[in-house]
Amino acid sequence: MRAVVVNQASTGIEVVDHEKPALVAHGQALIKVEYCGVCHTDLHVAHGDFGQVPGRILGHEGIGIVEEVGEGVKTLKKGDCVSIAWFFEGWCGYCEYCTTGRETLCRSVKKMLVIVLMVV
């Protein structure tokens, strides 16, 4: 697979060949990314504003096709078209938003992260 990563000097980005990730954890899905944006957060990461992270794969706003689903994945199947966006760790799971598939609106979140593995 090809990926856009932070270069070794943490001063910019480069496109590299990268090993395809394996499904390793319960509840994961592997997505073949068709299109992905690079936002200002990615640029901060690429320029070392959050510390040196050479090799970090960038991009967290994309769309793609599900290639594989891991054990415990109930709402996705191979071939589904999906969007990749920020999700939250620590949502409550009980409020009106969490129980209707709108977890991003939960008022009890702890922090944001990208949950989906991305493959280019």
FITITI-976723 format. One record per atom (N, C-alpha, C): residue in one letter; z, x, y. Coordinates in steps of 0.001 Angstrom, whole numbers, padded with zeros to 6 digits, always signed. Each point is the difference from the previous one (the first is absolute). Layout:
<sites>
AZXY
...
</sites>
This chain:
<sites>
M+000000+000841-001177
M+000000-000841+001177
M+000000+000880+001233
R-000400-000555+001114
R+000022+000722+001272
R+001127-000596+000840
A+000649+000847+000777
A+001105-000467+000824
A+000010+000751+001328
V+000462-000659+001035
V+000229+000642+001293
V+001458+000431+000009
V+000214+001305+000187
V+001360+000549-000065
V+000306+000836+001235
V+001285+000234+000218
V+000444+000925+001039
V-000369+001401-000466
N-000628+000796+000886
N-000415+001348-000401
N+001219+000902-000216
Q-000227+001172-000576
Q+001101+000897-000373
Q+000823+000478+001191
A-000593+000031+001186
A+000732+000438+001189
A+000725-001162+000686
S-000175-001221-000520
S+000563-001211+000620
S-000436-000133+001449
T-001270+000335+000275
T-000524-000117+001359
T-001167-000964+000085
G-000359-000633-001096
G-001131-000916-000020
G-000231-000526-001400
I-001214-000505-000234
I-000309-000615-001287
I-001217+000656-000639
E-000151-000224-001301
E-001182+000438-000723
E-000235-000961-001165
V-001249-000051-000455
V-000352-000821-001159
V-000031+000924-001207
V+000713-000385-001063
V+000100+000852-001191
V-000227-000827-001263
D-000324+000688-001081
D+000009-000633-001320
D+001448-000030-000454
H+000431-001125-000523
H+001394-000185-000380
H+000056-000653-001372
E+000938+000410-000814
E+000150-000591-001325
E+000376-001480+000111
K-000620-000818-000823
K+000299-001429-000014
K+001432-000206-000476
P+000813-000748+000746
P+001384-000217-000423
P+000065-000888-001238
A+001035+000194-000775
A+000228-000825-001190
A+001052-001053+000330
L-000107-001144-000642
L+001068-000992+000130
L+001216+000535-000732
V+001096+000123+000708
V+001173+000569-000638
V+001212-000922+000042
A+000000-000953+000900
A+001189-000825+000155
A-000310-001482-000192
H+000973-000692-000466
H-000059-001444-000154
H-000336-000637+001359
G-000904-000961+000009
G-000304-000730+001220
G-001035+000630+000911
Q-000668+001067-000445
Q-001006+000644+000838
Q-001400-000502-000321
A-000889+000127+000989
A-001417-000289-000194
A-000792+001178+000550
L-001116+000301-000635
L-000875+001070+000455
L-001210-000649+000658
I-000264+000364+001259
I-001046-000621+000797
I-001100+001017+000295
K-001259-000385-000214
K-001134+000818+000433
K-000311-000433+001425
V+000312+000846+000955
V-000150-000335+001413
V-001473+000017+000381
E-000452-001078+000618
E-001374-000112+000486
E-000096+000431+001465
Y+000957-000424+000798
Y+000059+000341+001429
Y+001459+000202+000383
C+000250+000984+000874
C+001364+000255+000439
C-000021+000531+001424
G+000868-000534+000822
G+000107+000463+001378
G+000994+001133+000125
V-000127+000737+001073
V+000971+001013+000364
V+000560-000421+001345
C+001302-000226+000049
C+000612-000458+001245
C+000753+001159+000664
H+000635-000308+001104
H+000683+001046+000770
H+001153+000615-000794
T+000651-000788-000854
T+001062+000550-000836
T-000542+001119-000882
D-001187-000213-000585
D-000623+001041-000821
D-000256+001261+000817
L-000428-000159+001237
L-000262+001164+000852
L+001290+000766+000289
H+001100-000727+000223
H+001299+000672+000192
H+000365+000810-001242
V-000181-000596-001176
V+000297+000705-001255
V-000887+001237-000118
A-001301-000164+000268
A-000954+001103-000131
A+000316+001162+000935
H+000564-000296+001152
H+000300+001052+000971
H+001432+000529-000106
G+000700-000391-001070
G+001330+000551-000247
G+001107-000568+000847
D-000227-001133+000664
D+001033-000574+000858
D+001226-000477-000775
F-000137-000236-001309
F+001121-000446-000830
F+000373+001070-001016
G-000402+001239+000270
G+000264+001103-000918
G-001278+000445-000689
Q+000076+001127-000654
Q-001151+000585-000675
Q-000196-000678-001358
V-001168-000595-000222
V-000279-000705-001260
V-001416+000308-000495
P-000342+001289-000186
P-001348+000325-000468
P-000302-000693-001324
G-001228-000542-000090
G-000418-000684-001214
G+000312-001481-000048
R+000771-000512+000947
R+000334-001428+000007
R-001260-000821+000184
I-000209-001001-000864
I-001148-000902+000116
I+000271-000980+001133
L-000985-000162+000883
L+000138-000890+001146
L-000702-001332-000236
G+000325-000962+000835
G-000626-001314-000044
G+000902-001013-000654
H+000243-001100+000682
H+000850-001047-000565
H-000470-001394+000414
E-001178-000087+000532
E-000558-001290+000407
E-001392-000098-000596
G-000112-000557-001195
G-001285-000005-000665
G-000235-001229-000855
I-001185-000014-000602
I-000343-001034-000970
I-000619+000677-001206
G+000136-000641-001149
G-000553+000594-001198
G+000027-000953-001177
I-000306+000547-001167
I-000091-000755-001238
I+001061+000520-000966
V+000718-000916-000639
V+001011+000384-000990
V-000697+000611-001214
E+000387+001238-000343
E-000554+000673-001182
E+000890-000181-001222
E+001310+000069+000210
E+000956-000127-001090
E+001262-000655+000533
V+000698-000704-000868
V+001306-000533+000364
V+001021+000456-001030
G+001173+000333+000486
G+001068+000443-000873
G+000790-001175-000539
E+000859+000318-000943
E+000882-001001-000581
E+000838-000642+001106
G+000163-001288-000066
G+000810-000705+000987
G-000772-000524+001190
V-001269+000371+000146
V-000811-000518+001100
V-000466-001398-000391
K+000383-000993+000801
K-000276-001394-000350
K-001088-000648+000848
T-000237+000512+001201
T-000889-000694+000931
T-001357+000662+000185
L-000242+001136-000666
L-001279+000695+000114
L-000614+000197-001377
K-001347+000079-000012
K-000699+000331-001237
K-001161+000922+000340
K-000493+000726-001009
K-001119+000906+000196
K-001166-000765+000621
G-000612+000599+001049
G-001136-000615+000677
G+000356-000782+001244
D+001297-000286+000227
D+000406-000723+001211
D-000288+000848+001239
C-000439-000654+001075
C-000167+000652+001293
C+001325-000130+000736
V+000530+001102+000525
V+001313-000014+000634
V-000034+000737+001330
S+000953-000322+000846
S+000192+000788+001216
S+001255+000834-000184
I+000021+001135+000661
I+001120+000928-000092
I+000605+000094+001381
A+001267-000291+000092
A+000652-000004+001306
A+001434+000493-000147
W+000681+000088+001108
W+001425+000349-000020
W+000763-001108-000689
F+000927+000390-000838
F+000940-000940-000590
F+001391+000513+000294
F+000987-000728-000417
F+001359+000328+000352
F+000866+000187-001226
E+000904+000972+000073
E+000973+000209-001056
E+001289-000662+000447
G+000611-000696-000891
G+001285-000584+000318
G-000066-001399+000561
W-001111-000741-000233
W-000021-001380+000450
W+000964-000794-000862
C+000446-001134+000498
C+001073-000733-000666
C-000434-000686-001286
G-001236-000497-000040
G-000474-000683-001191
G+000368-001467-000090
Y+000756-000493+000980
Y+000500-001366-000073
Y-000376-000893+001178
C-000332+000583+001141
C-000276-000810+001186
C-001328-000742-000148
E-000282-000890+000946
E-001240-000782-000063
E-001249+000890-000011
Y+000070+001173+000637
Y-001156+000896+000033
Y-000190+000708-001344
C+001080+000520-000547
C-000085+000718-001270
C-000434-000915-001144
T+000398-001232+000034
T-000328-000911-001103
T-001367-000657+000151
T-000700+000291+001097
T-001340-000568+000191
T-001056+001088+000182
G+000315+001233-000448
G-000987+001082+000045
G-000197+000617+001365
R+000926-000210+000914
R-000128+000568+001353
R+001162+000950+000291
E+000236+000931-000946
E+001136+000907+000096
E+000013+000831+001274
T-001175+000243+000574
T-000058+000820+001212
T+000712-000646+001179
L+000313-001293-000100
L+000715-000691+001068
L+001506-000090-000259
C+000471+000489-001151
C+001426-000057-000350
C+000824+000693+001078
R+001088-000605+000376
R+000867+000561+001046
R+001020+001000-000557
S-000020+000214-001325
S+000999+000870-000627
S-000572+001308-000529
V-001173+000438+000475
V-000615+001219-000524
V+000778+001236+000426
K-000089+001045-000835
K+000658+001267+000309
K-000958+000988+000643
K-001205+000160-000592
K-000971+000950+000534
K-001384-000353-000528
M-001029+000557+000632
M-001379-000259-000406
M-000507+001124-000885
L-000889-000357-000921
L-000693+000985-000814
L-001256-000616-000577
V-000871+000828-000514
V-001190-000482-000697
V+000330+000011-001477
I-000186-001129-000650
I+000361-000128-001405
I-001183+000290-000911
V-001210-000218+000459
V-001187+000063-000852
V-000515+001429-000105
L-000347+000450-001220
L-000708+001267-000180
L-001422-000177+000484
M-000545+000951+000702
M-001349-000135+000519
M-000930+001032-000617
V-001122-000443-000456
V-001017+000876-000587
V-001269-000140+000819
V-000607+001120+000387
V-001236-000030+000767
V-001148+000263-000943
</sites>
